[in-house]
């Protein structure tokens, strides 16, 4: 990967990355290591996630990756030791339980995000903090409706839905997740405005994320990276829920997401930005078309009927694409075909 000239963090600097066992977190760590930085990665259980240490230790050599345990990201003082000697922080860890209770998801997500920046203030060596937000922080999908998503867009709809009075119906789980990302990111920007710490904050907003697993045996295909495999395997029934829950939207490849985090960490001209990781709109039928083209001898599911499309206009994606090109991605964002085929490699 090509890195920027005069990076905000000198190569060889130590970067703390939370949630390195996750689909996005593991790729963020991989791209950070590839760019020439050392990584201290956090997980909730070091023993359970020893495979992460083995993976990066083998790929990048002894002394470049360290795995540490943080069981509770909201606990006071939990970062006091792990931030020693750190120059940059990337907070990818999040709550993906899809619990419909906002007190269980939104409240601790905000607390965890604020906890890490409040801790970072104590360490003058920290120059950059990058937060993994989400497309749902800006807006929920609005099928077949033309509207614009920009750097000032916030998902007020999901915030309102998430905090409606109980009972907390399962149907609002996606809104609760969206509210957690929106309100955590808002809290971080408010913190930066009021406290004016000595580090720069950037955020990355990935949309539906596909792409390869770094360790298919131990990590599998978590989160949205499970969708292409289910479709290729002919499991249509399990996809009906996600058709209703996700609605048509943009996709992005997980490697591109990883690179954009490194951009937010190191690019001297990317400061106080929301980086929109939106590659292109897609539907599940588009994925099925990729399979028909590339696996002509396999029986592929029939199309889902009457799928709507995402017609939103996202001007900030052009900025993200230019940054990807600057970091060595000649064609910018990876295509849906490239990402989906990497996702199902070996299946």
LUMTI-691520 format. One record per residue (C-alpha): z, x, y; chain; residue number from 0; residue in one letter. Coordinates in nm, 2 decimals. Example, Ala and Ser with C-alpha at 12.3 -4.5 7.8 and 13.67 -1.06 7.14 Angstrom:
@Z 0.78 X 1.23 Y -0.45 chain A n 0 res A
@Z 0.71 X 1.37 Y -0.11 chain A n 1 res S
This chain:
@Z 0.00 X 0.00 Y 0.00 chain A n 0 res X
@Z -0.09 X 0.13 Y 0.35 chain A n 1 res X
@Z 0.21 X 0.14 Y 0.58 chain A n 2 res X
@Z 0.22 X 0.11 Y 0.96 chain A n 3 res X
@Z 0.21 X 0.41 Y 1.20 chain A n 4 res X
@Z 0.55 X 0.48 Y 1.36 chain A n 5 res X
@Z 0.74 X 0.24 Y 1.14 chain A n 6 res X
@Z 1.06 X 0.09 Y 1.27 chain A n 7 res X
@Z 1.24 X 0.24 Y 0.97 chain A n 8 res X
@Z 1.16 X 0.60 Y 0.86 chain A n 9 res X
@Z 1.02 X 0.62 Y 0.51 chain A n 10 res X
@Z 1.30 X 0.71 Y 0.27 chain A n 11 res X
@Z 1.55 X 0.48 Y 0.45 chain A n 12 res X
@Z 1.77 X 0.26 Y 0.23 chain A n 13 res X
@Z 1.71 X -0.11 Y 0.24 chain A n 14 res X
@Z 1.95 X -0.38 Y 0.11 chain A n 15 res X
@Z 1.76 X -0.67 Y -0.06 chain A n 16 res X
@Z 1.95 X -0.97 Y -0.18 chain A n 17 res X
@Z 1.84 X -1.18 Y -0.48 chain A n 18 res X
@Z 1.62 X -0.90 Y -0.64 chain A n 19 res X
@Z 1.60 X -1.08 Y -0.97 chain A n 20 res X
@Z 1.42 X -1.38 Y -0.82 chain A n 21 res X
@Z 1.04 X -1.43 Y -0.82 chain A n 22 res X
@Z 1.00 X -1.35 Y -0.45 chain A n 23 res X
@Z 1.29 X -1.11 Y -0.44 chain A n 24 res X
@Z 1.16 X -0.89 Y -0.71 chain A n 25 res X
@Z 0.82 X -0.86 Y -0.55 chain A n 26 res X
@Z 0.98 X -0.79 Y -0.21 chain A n 27 res X
@Z 1.18 X -0.51 Y -0.37 chain A n 28 res X
@Z 0.86 X -0.38 Y -0.55 chain A n 29 res X
@Z 0.66 X -0.37 Y -0.23 chain A n 30 res X
@Z 0.95 X -0.21 Y -0.03 chain A n 31 res X
@Z 0.98 X 0.07 Y -0.30 chain A n 32 res X
@Z 0.60 X 0.11 Y -0.30 chain A n 33 res X
@Z 0.60 X 0.16 Y 0.08 chain A n 34 res X
@Z 0.83 X 0.46 Y 0.03 chain A n 35 res X
@Z 1.18 X 0.31 Y 0.09 chain A n 36 res X
@Z 1.49 X 0.32 Y -0.13 chain A n 37 res X
@Z 1.63 X -0.02 Y -0.23 chain A n 38 res X
@Z 1.98 X -0.14 Y -0.30 chain A n 39 res X
@Z 1.93 X -0.48 Y -0.47 chain A n 40 res X
@Z 2.19 X -0.75 Y -0.51 chain A n 41 res X
@Z 2.23 X -1.00 Y -0.80 chain A n 42 res X
@Z 2.52 X -1.23 Y -0.89 chain A n 43 res X
@Z 2.55 X -1.07 Y -1.24 chain A n 44 res X
@Z 2.46 X -0.70 Y -1.30 chain A n 45 res X
@Z 2.49 X -0.72 Y -1.67 chain A n 46 res X
@Z 2.27 X -1.02 Y -1.71 chain A n 47 res X
@Z 2.01 X -0.87 Y -1.48 chain A n 48 res X
@Z 2.01 X -0.51 Y -1.61 chain A n 49 res X
@Z 1.64 X -0.55 Y -1.67 chain A n 50 res X
@Z 1.58 X -0.52 Y -1.29 chain A n 51 res X
@Z 1.74 X -0.18 Y -1.29 chain A n 52 res X
@Z 1.54 X -0.08 Y -1.59 chain A n 53 res X
@Z 1.21 X -0.21 Y -1.43 chain A n 54 res X
@Z 1.24 X -0.04 Y -1.10 chain A n 55 res X
@Z 1.41 X 0.27 Y -1.24 chain A n 56 res X
@Z 1.12 X 0.33 Y -1.47 chain A n 57 res X
@Z 0.85 X 0.25 Y -1.21 chain A n 58 res X
@Z 0.99 X 0.45 Y -0.92 chain A n 59 res X
@Z 1.22 X 0.71 Y -1.07 chain A n 60 res X
@Z 1.59 X 0.78 Y -1.06 chain A n 61 res X
@Z 1.77 X 0.74 Y -0.73 chain A n 62 res X
@Z 1.53 X 0.51 Y -0.56 chain A n 63 res X
@Z 1.67 X 0.18 Y -0.68 chain A n 64 res X
@Z 2.03 X 0.07 Y -0.72 chain A n 65 res X
@Z 2.16 X -0.27 Y -0.85 chain A n 66 res X
@Z 2.48 X -0.41 Y -0.72 chain A n 67 res X
@Z 2.67 X -0.73 Y -0.78 chain A n 68 res X
@Z 2.76 X -0.99 Y -0.52 chain A n 69 res X
@Z 2.89 X -1.31 Y -0.68 chain A n 70 res X
@Z 2.95 X -1.51 Y -0.36 chain A n 71 res X
@Z 2.71 X -1.45 Y -0.06 chain A n 72 res X
@Z 2.94 X -1.65 Y 0.17 chain A n 73 res X
@Z 3.26 X -1.46 Y 0.10 chain A n 74 res X
@Z 3.41 X -1.27 Y 0.39 chain A n 75 res X
@Z 3.37 X -0.89 Y 0.37 chain A n 76 res X
@Z 3.14 X -0.91 Y 0.07 chain A n 77 res X
@Z 2.89 X -0.68 Y 0.24 chain A n 78 res X
@Z 3.13 X -0.42 Y 0.38 chain A n 79 res X
@Z 3.06 X -0.17 Y 0.11 chain A n 80 res X
@Z 2.70 X -0.25 Y 0.02 chain A n 81 res X
@Z 2.58 X -0.20 Y 0.37 chain A n 82 res X
@Z 2.69 X 0.16 Y 0.39 chain A n 83 res X
@Z 2.40 X 0.39 Y 0.47 chain A n 84 res X
@Z 2.16 X 0.09 Y 0.50 chain A n 85 res X
@Z 1.89 X 0.09 Y 0.77 chain A n 86 res X
@Z 1.73 X -0.25 Y 0.69 chain A n 87 res X
@Z 1.82 X -0.58 Y 0.53 chain A n 88 res X
@Z 1.61 X -0.84 Y 0.36 chain A n 89 res X
@Z 1.78 X -1.16 Y 0.26 chain A n 90 res X
@Z 1.58 X -1.34 Y -0.01 chain A n 91 res X
@Z 1.86 X -1.50 Y -0.20 chain A n 92 res X
@Z 1.88 X -1.88 Y -0.18 chain A n 93 res X
@Z 2.00 X -2.19 Y -0.35 chain A n 94 res X
@Z 1.73 X -2.34 Y -0.57 chain A n 95 res X
@Z 1.93 X -2.59 Y -0.76 chain A n 96 res X
@Z 1.76 X -2.89 Y -0.59 chain A n 97 res X
@Z 2.09 X -3.06 Y -0.57 chain A n 98 res X
@Z 2.05 X -3.37 Y -0.34 chain A n 99 res X
@Z 2.40 X -3.31 Y -0.19 chain A n 100 res X
@Z 2.36 X -3.13 Y 0.15 chain A n 101 res X
@Z 2.72 X -3.01 Y 0.13 chain A n 102 res X
@Z 2.63 X -2.82 Y -0.19 chain A n 103 res X
@Z 2.30 X -2.67 Y -0.07 chain A n 104 res X
@Z 2.26 X -2.67 Y 0.31 chain A n 105 res X
@Z 2.62 X -2.57 Y 0.41 chain A n 106 res X
@Z 2.64 X -2.26 Y 0.19 chain A n 107 res X
@Z 2.28 X -2.16 Y 0.27 chain A n 108 res X
@Z 2.36 X -2.15 Y 0.64 chain A n 109 res X
@Z 2.69 X -1.97 Y 0.57 chain A n 110 res X
@Z 2.53 X -1.70 Y 0.36 chain A n 111 res X
@Z 2.26 X -1.63 Y 0.62 chain A n 112 res X
@Z 2.51 X -1.60 Y 0.90 chain A n 113 res X
@Z 2.74 X -1.39 Y 0.68 chain A n 114 res X
@Z 2.49 X -1.12 Y 0.63 chain A n 115 res X
@Z 2.39 X -1.08 Y 1.00 chain A n 116 res X
@Z 2.75 X -1.09 Y 1.11 chain A n 117 res X
@Z 2.82 X -0.81 Y 0.86 chain A n 118 res X
@Z 2.51 X -0.62 Y 0.98 chain A n 119 res X
@Z 2.65 X -0.61 Y 1.33 chain A n 120 res X
@Z 2.92 X -0.37 Y 1.20 chain A n 121 res X
@Z 2.67 X -0.11 Y 1.10 chain A n 122 res X
@Z 2.48 X 0.04 Y 1.40 chain A n 123 res X
@Z 2.24 X 0.22 Y 1.16 chain A n 124 res X
@Z 2.08 X -0.12 Y 1.07 chain A n 125 res X
@Z 1.76 X -0.17 Y 1.28 chain A n 126 res X
@Z 1.59 X -0.46 Y 1.10 chain A n 127 res X
@Z 1.69 X -0.78 Y 0.93 chain A n 128 res X
@Z 1.43 X -1.00 Y 0.75 chain A n 129 res X
@Z 1.51 X -1.35 Y 0.63 chain A n 130 res X
@Z 1.31 X -1.53 Y 0.36 chain A n 131 res X
@Z 1.27 X -1.88 Y 0.51 chain A n 132 res X
@Z 1.02 X -2.13 Y 0.38 chain A n 133 res X
@Z 0.73 X -2.34 Y 0.48 chain A n 134 res X
@Z 0.97 X -2.64 Y 0.45 chain A n 135 res X
@Z 1.16 X -2.49 Y 0.74 chain A n 136 res X
@Z 0.87 X -2.57 Y 0.96 chain A n 137 res X
@Z 0.74 X -2.90 Y 0.81 chain A n 138 res X
@Z 0.71 X -3.10 Y 0.50 chain A n 139 res X
@Z 0.35 X -3.17 Y 0.38 chain A n 140 res X
@Z 0.19 X -3.47 Y 0.53 chain A n 141 res X
@Z -0.11 X -3.56 Y 0.30 chain A n 142 res X
@Z -0.44 X -3.64 Y 0.46 chain A n 143 res X
@Z -0.30 X -3.61 Y 0.81 chain A n 144 res X
@Z -0.43 X -3.36 Y 1.06 chain A n 145 res X
@Z -0.14 X -3.20 Y 1.25 chain A n 146 res X
@Z -0.05 X -2.85 Y 1.37 chain A n 147 res X
@Z 0.22 X -2.62 Y 1.25 chain A n 148 res X
@Z 0.32 X -2.34 Y 1.48 chain A n 149 res X
@Z 0.60 X -2.09 Y 1.56 chain A n 150 res X
@Z 0.80 X -2.37 Y 1.73 chain A n 151 res X
@Z 0.77 X -2.62 Y 1.44 chain A n 152 res X
@Z 1.09 X -2.73 Y 1.27 chain A n 153 res X
@Z 1.13 X -2.97 Y 0.99 chain A n 154 res X
@Z 1.35 X -3.23 Y 1.17 chain A n 155 res X
@Z 1.24 X -3.50 Y 0.92 chain A n 156 res X
@Z 1.41 X -3.32 Y 0.63 chain A n 157 res X
@Z 1.72 X -3.24 Y 0.83 chain A n 158 res X
@Z 1.76 X -3.61 Y 0.91 chain A n 159 res X
@Z 1.69 X -3.72 Y 0.56 chain A n 160 res X
@Z 1.93 X -3.46 Y 0.41 chain A n 161 res X
@Z 2.23 X -3.56 Y 0.62 chain A n 162 res X
@Z 2.19 X -3.94 Y 0.56 chain A n 163 res X
@Z 2.51 X -4.09 Y 0.43 chain A n 164 res X
@Z 2.59 X -4.08 Y 0.06 chain A n 165 res X
@Z 2.50 X -4.17 Y -0.21 chain A n 166 res X
@Z 2.28 X -3.86 Y -0.24 chain A n 167 res X
@Z 1.99 X -3.98 Y -0.44 chain A n 168 res X
@Z 1.79 X -3.73 Y -0.64 chain A n 169 res X
@Z 1.48 X -3.83 Y -0.44 chain A n 170 res X
@Z 1.60 X -3.65 Y -0.14 chain A n 171 res X
@Z 1.65 X -3.31 Y -0.32 chain A n 172 res X
@Z 1.33 X -3.16 Y -0.17 chain A n 173 res X
@Z 1.44 X -3.27 Y 0.18 chain A n 174 res X
@Z 1.78 X -3.11 Y 0.12 chain A n 175 res X
@Z 1.62 X -2.78 Y 0.03 chain A n 176 res X
@Z 1.39 X -2.80 Y 0.34 chain A n 177 res X
@Z 1.69 X -2.88 Y 0.56 chain A n 178 res X
@Z 1.88 X -2.58 Y 0.41 chain A n 179 res X
@Z 1.59 X -2.34 Y 0.50 chain A n 180 res X
@Z 1.53 X -2.49 Y 0.85 chain A n 181 res X
@Z 1.90 X -2.50 Y 0.95 chain A n 182 res X
@Z 1.97 X -2.16 Y 0.81 chain A n 183 res X
@Z 1.68 X -2.01 Y 1.01 chain A n 184 res X
@Z 1.78 X -2.20 Y 1.32 chain A n 185 res X
@Z 2.13 X -2.06 Y 1.29 chain A n 186 res X
@Z 2.00 X -1.71 Y 1.26 chain A n 187 res X
@Z 1.78 X -1.74 Y 1.58 chain A n 188 res X
@Z 2.08 X -1.89 Y 1.76 chain A n 189 res X
@Z 2.29 X -1.60 Y 1.65 chain A n 190 res X
@Z 2.04 X -1.35 Y 1.78 chain A n 191 res X
@Z 2.01 X -1.53 Y 2.11 chain A n 192 res X
@Z 2.39 X -1.55 Y 2.17 chain A n 193 res X
@Z 2.51 X -1.23 Y 2.01 chain A n 194 res X
@Z 2.22 X -1.00 Y 2.10 chain A n 195 res X
@Z 2.29 X -0.75 Y 1.81 chain A n 196 res X
@Z 2.14 X -0.41 Y 1.79 chain A n 197 res X
@Z 1.88 X -0.50 Y 1.52 chain A n 198 res X
@Z 1.56 X -0.70 Y 1.52 chain A n 199 res X
@Z 1.53 X -1.02 Y 1.32 chain A n 200 res X
@Z 1.20 X -1.14 Y 1.16 chain A n 201 res X
@Z 1.15 X -1.43 Y 0.92 chain A n 202 res X
@Z 0.89 X -1.50 Y 0.66 chain A n 203 res X
@Z 0.79 X -1.85 Y 0.57 chain A n 204 res X
@Z 0.62 X -1.86 Y 0.23 chain A n 205 res X
@Z 0.45 X -2.18 Y 0.11 chain A n 206 res X
@Z 0.40 X -2.26 Y -0.26 chain A n 207 res X
@Z 0.41 X -1.92 Y -0.43 chain A n 208 res X
@Z 0.20 X -1.82 Y -0.73 chain A n 209 res X
@Z 0.12 X -1.48 Y -0.88 chain A n 210 res X
@Z 0.22 X -1.24 Y -1.16 chain A n 211 res X
@Z 0.57 X -1.19 Y -1.30 chain A n 212 res X
@Z 0.69 X -0.83 Y -1.28 chain A n 213 res X
@Z 0.86 X -0.88 Y -1.62 chain A n 214 res X
@Z 0.73 X -1.18 Y -1.81 chain A n 215 res X
@Z 0.98 X -1.12 Y -2.10 chain A n 216 res X
@Z 1.30 X -1.11 Y -1.89 chain A n 217 res X
@Z 1.20 X -1.29 Y -1.58 chain A n 218 res X
@Z 0.95 X -1.53 Y -1.72 chain A n 219 res X
@Z 0.77 X -1.74 Y -1.46 chain A n 220 res X
@Z 1.04 X -1.89 Y -1.24 chain A n 221 res X
@Z 1.01 X -2.15 Y -0.96 chain A n 222 res X
@Z 0.66 X -2.25 Y -0.86 chain A n 223 res X
@Z 0.50 X -1.97 Y -1.07 chain A n 224 res X
@Z 0.56 X -2.20 Y -1.37 chain A n 225 res X
@Z 0.30 X -2.45 Y -1.25 chain A n 226 res X
@Z -0.02 X -2.27 Y -1.35 chain A n 227 res X
@Z 0.11 X -2.19 Y -1.70 chain A n 228 res X
@Z 0.21 X -2.55 Y -1.76 chain A n 229 res X
@Z -0.13 X -2.67 Y -1.65 chain A n 230 res X
@Z -0.31 X -2.41 Y -1.87 chain A n 231 res X
@Z -0.09 X -2.51 Y -2.16 chain A n 232 res X
@Z -0.19 X -2.88 Y -2.11 chain A n 233 res X
@Z 0.16 X -3.00 Y -2.01 chain A n 234 res X
@Z 0.06 X -3.27 Y -1.77 chain A n 235 res X
@Z 0.37 X -3.49 Y -1.80 chain A n 236 res X
@Z 0.61 X -3.24 Y -1.65 chain A n 237 res X
@Z 0.38 X -3.20 Y -1.35 chain A n 238 res X
@Z 0.39 X -3.56 Y -1.24 chain A n 239 res X
@Z 0.73 X -3.51 Y -1.07 chain A n 240 res X
@Z 0.60 X -3.21 Y -0.88 chain A n 241 res X
@Z 0.29 X -3.40 Y -0.77 chain A n 242 res X
@Z 0.52 X -3.65 Y -0.60 chain A n 243 res X
@Z 0.78 X -3.40 Y -0.48 chain A n 244 res X
@Z 0.57 X -3.12 Y -0.35 chain A n 245 res X
@Z 0.26 X -3.31 Y -0.22 chain A n 246 res X
@Z -0.06 X -3.12 Y -0.13 chain A n 247 res X
@Z 0.01 X -2.81 Y 0.07 chain A n 248 res X
@Z -0.08 X -2.44 Y 0.11 chain A n 249 res X
@Z -0.03 X -2.17 Y -0.15 chain A n 250 res X
@Z 0.04 X -1.79 Y -0.11 chain A n 251 res X
@Z 0.04 X -1.51 Y -0.36 chain A n 252 res X
@Z 0.37 X -1.35 Y -0.43 chain A n 253 res X
@Z 0.25 X -1.00 Y -0.37 chain A n 254 res X
@Z 0.13 X -1.10 Y -0.02 chain A n 255 res X
@Z 0.47 X -1.25 Y 0.04 chain A n 256 res X
@Z 0.63 X -0.91 Y -0.06 chain A n 257 res X
@Z 0.40 X -0.72 Y 0.17 chain A n 258 res X
@Z 0.47 X -0.95 Y 0.47 chain A n 259 res X
@Z 0.84 X -0.89 Y 0.42 chain A n 260 res X
@Z 0.77 X -0.51 Y 0.45 chain A n 261 res X
@Z 0.57 X -0.59 Y 0.76 chain A n 262 res X
@Z 0.87 X -0.77 Y 0.91 chain A n 263 res X
@Z 1.09 X -0.48 Y 0.81 chain A n 264 res X
@Z 0.88 X -0.19 Y 0.94 chain A n 265 res X
@Z 0.61 X -0.29 Y 1.18 chain A n 266 res X
@Z 0.71 X -0.17 Y 1.53 chain A n 267 res X
@Z 0.51 X -0.45 Y 1.70 chain A n 268 res X
@Z 0.65 X -0.73 Y 1.49 chain A n 269 res X
@Z 0.97 X -0.83 Y 1.66 chain A n 270 res X
@Z 1.15 X -1.16 Y 1.66 chain A n 271 res X
@Z 0.86 X -1.33 Y 1.48 chain A n 272 res X
@Z 0.82 X -1.61 Y 1.23 chain A n 273 res X
@Z 0.56 X -1.48 Y 0.98 chain A n 274 res X
@Z 0.37 X -1.77 Y 0.82 chain A n 275 res X
@Z 0.27 X -1.69 Y 0.46 chain A n 276 res X
@Z 0.01 X -1.96 Y 0.42 chain A n 277 res X
@Z -0.30 X -1.85 Y 0.24 chain A n 278 res X
@Z -0.51 X -2.17 Y 0.19 chain A n 279 res X
@Z -0.45 X -2.54 Y 0.10 chain A n 280 res X
@Z -0.47 X -2.63 Y -0.27 chain A n 281 res X
@Z -0.42 X -2.91 Y -0.52 chain A n 282 res X
@Z -0.35 X -2.90 Y -0.89 chain A n 283 res X
@Z -0.71 X -2.99 Y -0.95 chain A n 284 res X
@Z -0.82 X -2.67 Y -0.77 chain A n 285 res X
@Z -0.61 X -2.48 Y -1.03 chain A n 286 res X
@Z -0.78 X -2.67 Y -1.31 chain A n 287 res X
@Z -1.12 X -2.58 Y -1.17 chain A n 288 res X
@Z -1.01 X -2.21 Y -1.18 chain A n 289 res X
@Z -0.93 X -2.24 Y -1.54 chain A n 290 res X
@Z -1.26 X -2.42 Y -1.63 chain A n 291 res X
@Z -1.45 X -2.14 Y -1.46 chain A n 292 res X
@Z -1.26 X -1.85 Y -1.62 chain A n 293 res X
@Z -1.17 X -2.00 Y -1.96 chain A n 294 res X
@Z -1.49 X -2.19 Y -2.06 chain A n 295 res X
@Z -1.39 X -2.20 Y -2.43 chain A n 296 res X
@Z -1.05 X -2.35 Y -2.37 chain A n 297 res X
@Z -0.97 X -2.72 Y -2.35 chain A n 298 res X
@Z -0.85 X -2.78 Y -2.00 chain A n 299 res X
@Z -0.68 X -3.09 Y -1.87 chain A n 300 res X
@Z -0.88 X -3.36 Y -1.70 chain A n 301 res X
@Z -0.83 X -3.38 Y -1.32 chain A n 302 res X
@Z -0.54 X -3.57 Y -1.18 chain A n 303 res X
@Z -0.68 X -3.88 Y -1.01 chain A n 304 res X
@Z -0.69 X -3.94 Y -0.63 chain A n 305 res X
@Z -0.52 X -3.63 Y -0.51 chain A n 306 res X
@Z -0.48 X -3.61 Y -0.14 chain A n 307 res X
@Z -0.52 X -3.29 Y 0.05 chain A n 308 res X
@Z -0.33 X -3.09 Y 0.31 chain A n 309 res X
@Z -0.52 X -3.11 Y 0.64 chain A n 310 res X
@Z -0.27 X -2.93 Y 0.85 chain A n 311 res X
@Z -0.38 X -2.66 Y 1.10 chain A n 312 res X
@Z -0.16 X -2.34 Y 1.10 chain A n 313 res X
@Z -0.26 X -2.10 Y 1.37 chain A n 314 res X
@Z 0.01 X -1.84 Y 1.29 chain A n 315 res X
@Z -0.14 X -1.78 Y 0.95 chain A n 316 res X
@Z -0.42 X -1.58 Y 1.12 chain A n 317 res X
@Z -0.16 X -1.34 Y 1.26 chain A n 318 res X
@Z -0.01 X -1.30 Y 0.90 chain A n 319 res X
@Z -0.36 X -1.23 Y 0.76 chain A n 320 res X
@Z -0.43 X -0.97 Y 1.02 chain A n 321 res X
@Z -0.10 X -0.80 Y 0.94 chain A n 322 res X
@Z -0.20 X -0.80 Y 0.57 chain A n 323 res X
@Z -0.53 X -0.63 Y 0.65 chain A n 324 res X
@Z -0.34 X -0.37 Y 0.86 chain A n 325 res X
@Z -0.13 X -0.30 Y 0.55 chain A n 326 res X
@Z -0.42 X -0.24 Y 0.32 chain A n 327 res X
@Z -0.52 X -0.59 Y 0.21 chain A n 328 res X
@Z -0.89 X -0.56 Y 0.30 chain A n 329 res X
@Z -0.96 X -0.93 Y 0.26 chain A n 330 res X
@Z -0.63 X -1.06 Y 0.39 chain A n 331 res X
@Z -0.46 X -1.32 Y 0.17 chain A n 332 res X
@Z -0.54 X -1.32 Y -0.20 chain A n 333 res X
@Z -0.75 X -1.62 Y -0.31 chain A n 334 res X
@Z -0.62 X -1.90 Y -0.52 chain A n 335 res X
@Z -0.83 X -1.79 Y -0.81 chain A n 336 res X
@Z -0.70 X -1.43 Y -0.80 chain A n 337 res X
@Z -0.34 X -1.55 Y -0.77 chain A n 338 res X
@Z -0.36 X -1.81 Y -1.05 chain A n 339 res X
@Z -0.53 X -1.57 Y -1.29 chain A n 340 res X
@Z -0.26 X -1.31 Y -1.23 chain A n 341 res X
@Z 0.00 X -1.58 Y -1.28 chain A n 342 res X
@Z -0.13 X -1.67 Y -1.63 chain A n 343 res X
@Z -0.23 X -1.33 Y -1.75 chain A n 344 res X
@Z -0.15 X -1.28 Y -2.11 chain A n 345 res X
@Z -0.11 X -1.66 Y -2.18 chain A n 346 res X
